[in-house]
Amino acid sequence: FVFYIIPEGKYNNAVELYNSGKYDEAYPIFAEINGYKDSSDKMAEIFAESAAISAKNAAFISAGNYHTVGLKKNGTVIAVGWNKYGQYDVSNWKDIIAVSAGSYHTVGLKKDGTVVAVGKNNDCQCNVSDWVLKTEQ
């Protein structure tokens, strides 16, 4: 899993700018947070939309190529962006404790140790139904 750690001050500032309609000021901040040099990049826009939707409920956010997913504190997942391959069909996921957005797929780790995945599966990247995280006692 790859997780993006968001500096809270910058994140909150960008969300406030975005929510107040100051998109030209918000996008460069989201681009910087997400590691993009060009604030006109579509990812900055998608990330901004995701942040506006999930600012009060997300435990953390992960960005793929053209979609962003957020893990909410209640164990559910939200997503925005391009969904050509079903990479953000996560609305029925519950009891999730970690989530990561890949290029065109999304992976979630459930509380019981099982793994779920949706999206493009051309290289079998979503074949995780038999995966279980086991803790050693």
Secondary structure by P-SEA (a helix, b strand, c coil): cbbbbcaaaaaaaaaaaaaacaaaaaaaaaaaaacccccccaaaaaaaaaaaacccccccccccccbbbbbccccbbbbbcccccccccccccccccbbbbcccbbbbbccccbbbbbccccccccccccbbbbbcc
